[in-house]
């Protein structure tokens, strides 16, 4: 591994285009990336994949070092390990109700 490579974080998952990597050359620093498209491509995917990634991060042993109470709180939730499927898709209406329509400021 070169000084500027990323290392995938074992035990975290979010789908084929959503993943977490450690940047060893920056100590305690992590980035999201697309496993399917490479480390140079931003992570992307449906909300369910981001939730799965977030949950797997919260359940990871490293979370126990910085927020043990959070790791304990989510210990019993299932991580689905999605690839390209989801357990539920959001509709545009649901997204716009929470975020707003494109162009809204």
C-alpha positions in Angstrom: 0.0 0.0 0.0 1.4 3.4 -0.9 1.3 6.3 1.5 -1.8 7.7 -0.1 -4.0 4.6 -0.6 -7.2 3.8 1.2 -8.0 0.6 3.1 -11.5 -0.7 3.2 -12.9 -1.0 6.7 -13.7 -4.7 7.4 -17.1 -5.1 9.0 -18.8 -2.1 7.3 -21.1 -2.5 4.3 -23.5 -0.3 2.4 -24.0 -1.8 -1.0 -22.1 -2.0 -4.3 -21.5 1.8 -4.5 -21.4 2.8 -0.8 -18.5 1.9 1.4 -16.1 3.2 4.0 -12.3 3.4 3.7 -9.6 4.4 6.1 -6.8 6.8 5.0 -3.9 5.5 7.0 -1.7 8.4 6.0 -4.1 10.8 7.8 -4.4 8.8 11.0 -8.0 8.9 12.3 -9.6 9.8 8.9 -12.2 8.0 6.8 -13.8 8.5 3.4 -16.8 7.1 1.6 -16.2 5.6 -1.8 -17.7 3.4 -4.4 -16.4 -0.2 -4.3 -17.9 -0.9 -7.7 -16.3 2.2 -9.3 -13.1 2.6 -7.3 -11.7 4.8 -4.6 -11.5 7.8 -6.8 -15.3 7.8 -7.3 -17.7 9.3 -4.8 -20.1 6.9 -3.0 -23.6 6.9 -4.3 -26.7 4.8 -3.8 -30.2 4.6 -2.5 -31.0 5.7 1.0 -31.3 2.2 2.3 -27.7 1.5 1.4 -26.6 4.6 3.3 -28.6 3.5 6.3 -27.0 0.1 6.1 -23.5 1.7 6.0 -24.4 4.0 8.9 -25.6 1.0 11.0 -22.6 -1.1 10.2 -20.3 1.8 11.3 -22.3 2.3 14.5 -22.0 -1.4 15.3 -18.3 -1.6 14.4 -15.8 -2.2 17.3 -14.1 1.2 16.6 -17.4 2.9 17.5 -17.1 1.3 20.9 -13.9 3.3 21.5 -15.4 6.7 20.7 -19.2 6.2 21.5 -19.7 2.9 23.4 -23.3 3.9 24.4 -24.2 4.3 20.7 -22.7 1.0 19.7 -24.7 -0.7 22.6 -27.9 1.1 21.5 -27.8 -0.4 17.9 -26.3 -3.8 18.7 -29.6 -5.7 18.0 -30.4 -4.0 14.7 -29.8 -6.1 11.6 -27.5 -5.0 8.9 -28.9 -6.3 5.6 -25.6 -6.4 3.6 -27.3 -5.1 0.4 -25.6 -5.4 -3.0 -28.0 -3.6 -5.4 -31.3 -4.5 -3.8 -33.1 -2.6 -0.9 -35.7 -3.5 1.6 -37.6 -0.3 0.8 -37.3 2.5 -1.8 -38.1 6.1 -1.1 -40.5 7.9 -3.5 -39.8 11.4 -4.8 -42.7 12.6 -2.8 -41.2 11.2 0.5 -37.8 12.8 -0.3 -39.3 16.2 -1.2 -41.4 16.2 2.0 -38.2 15.9 4.1 -35.6 17.7 2.0 -37.6 20.0 -0.4 -38.0 20.1 -4.1 -35.0 20.6 -6.4 -34.3 24.3 -6.6 -35.9 25.1 -3.2 -33.6 27.2 -1.1 
